[in-house]
Amino acid sequence: MDVFEAITSRRAIKHFDPAHRMNDAEVTRLIEAAMQSPTSFNIQHWRFVTILDPELRKELRALGNDQAQMTDASLLIVMTADVDAWKKEPQRYWKNAPP
Ligand SMILES: Cc1cc2nc3c(=O)[nH]c(=O)nc-3n(C[C@H](O)[C@H](O)[C@H](O)COP(=O)(O)O)c2cc1C
């Protein structure tokens, strides 16, 4: 698949099979792919929080406009960020950059 086909055929999926389970290798592969996302100065200040507890997922669903995918998708990841990361020795982000 070329990049334009990937862009035009991509869709936001709304309905999931609640009985489907992903294995650890699949979850790791997805998170490792997400970690390829670019960040300013390669700061990589995202934090991926995987929500496993079904009761917690129900609570999040209630907070998220009762959207079924919050409990029914086989994986729920909350994306957070360390917004103070830039204050923590920012020089280290470019220490290996070519002059
Ligand atoms: C910032 C943002 C927030 C979104 N939030 C939700 C959401 O809370 N629930 C949901 O089902 N879809 C959400 N979507 C997906 C949009 O509904 C979807 O991208 C849009 O309808 C276009 O459909 P497509 O992505 O299949 O082309 C969100 C999309 C964006 C960009």
The ligand as an SDF file (V2000), in Angstrom:
LIG
                    3D

 31 33  0  0  0  0  0  0  0  0999 V2000
   -9.2810   15.5310   17.6540 C   0  0  0  0  0  0  0  0  0  0  0  0
  -10.2160   14.3940   17.3040 C   0  0  0  0  0  0  0  0  0  0  0  0
  -11.0590   13.8970   18.2800 C   0  0  0  0  0  0  0  0  0  0  0  0
  -11.9240   12.8410   18.0020 C   0  0  0  0  0  0  0  0  0  0  0  0
  -12.6990   12.3350   18.9890 N   0  0  0  0  0  0  0  0  0  0  0  0
  -13.4690   11.2650   18.7360 C   0  0  0  0  0  0  0  0  0  0  0  0
  -14.2220   10.6880   19.7790 C   0  0  0  0  0  0  0  0  0  0  0  0
  -14.2030   11.1390   20.9210 O   0  0  0  0  0  0  0  0  0  0  0  0
  -14.9700    9.6110   19.4900 N   0  0  0  0  0  0  0  0  0  0  0  0
  -14.9960    9.0710   18.2420 C   0  0  0  0  0  0  0  0  0  0  0  0
  -15.6960    8.0670   18.0570 O   0  0  0  0  0  0  0  0  0  0  0  0
  -14.2920    9.5990   17.2360 N   0  0  0  0  0  0  0  0  0  0  0  0
  -13.5290   10.6760   17.4520 C   0  0  0  0  0  0  0  0  0  0  0  0
  -12.7920   11.2260   16.4170 N   0  0  0  0  0  0  0  0  0  0  0  0
  -12.8530   10.6350   15.0820 C   0  0  0  0  0  0  0  0  0  0  0  0
  -13.7320   11.4700   14.1450 C   0  0  0  0  0  0  0  0  0  0  0  0
  -15.0810   11.2790   14.4500 O   0  0  0  0  0  0  0  0  0  0  0  0
  -13.4450   11.0090   12.7030 C   0  0  0  0  0  0  0  0  0  0  0  0
  -12.0730   11.1820   12.4320 O   0  0  0  0  0  0  0  0  0  0  0  0
  -14.2640   11.8250   11.7150 C   0  0  0  0  0  0  0  0  0  0  0  0
  -15.6220   11.5060   11.8520 O   0  0  0  0  0  0  0  0  0  0  0  0
  -13.8520   11.5230   10.2680 C   0  0  0  0  0  0  0  0  0  0  0  0
  -13.9740   10.1510    9.9840 O   0  0  0  0  0  0  0  0  0  0  0  0
  -12.7240    9.3100    9.4770 P   0  0  0  0  0  0  0  0  0  0  0  0
  -11.5930    9.5040   10.4530 O   0  0  0  0  0  0  0  0  0  0  0  0
  -13.2170    7.8970    9.4200 O   0  0  0  0  0  0  0  0  0  0  0  0
  -12.3550    9.8480    8.1180 O   0  0  0  0  0  0  0  0  0  0  0  0
  -11.9480   12.2910   16.6870 C   0  0  0  0  0  0  0  0  0  0  0  0
  -11.1100   12.8240   15.7130 C   0  0  0  0  0  0  0  0  0  0  0  0
  -10.2450   13.8380   16.0160 C   0  0  0  0  0  0  0  0  0  0  0  0
   -9.3350   14.3750   14.9400 C   0  0  0  0  0  0  0  0  0  0  0  0
  1  2  1  0
  2  3  1  0
  2 30  2  0
  3  4  2  0
  4  5  1  0
  4 28  1  0
  5  6  2  0
  6  7  1  0
  6 13  1  0
  7  8  2  0
  7  9  1  0
  9 10  1  0
 10 11  2  0
 10 12  1  0
 12 13  2  0
 13 14  1  0
 14 15  1  0
 14 28  1  0
 15 16  1  0
 16 17  1  0
 16 18  1  0
 18 19  1  0
 18 20  1  0
 20 21  1  0
 20 22  1  0
 22 23  1  0
 23 24  1  0
 24 25  2  0
 24 26  1  0
 24 27  1  0
 28 29  2  0
 29 30  1  0
 30 31  1  0
M  END
$$$$
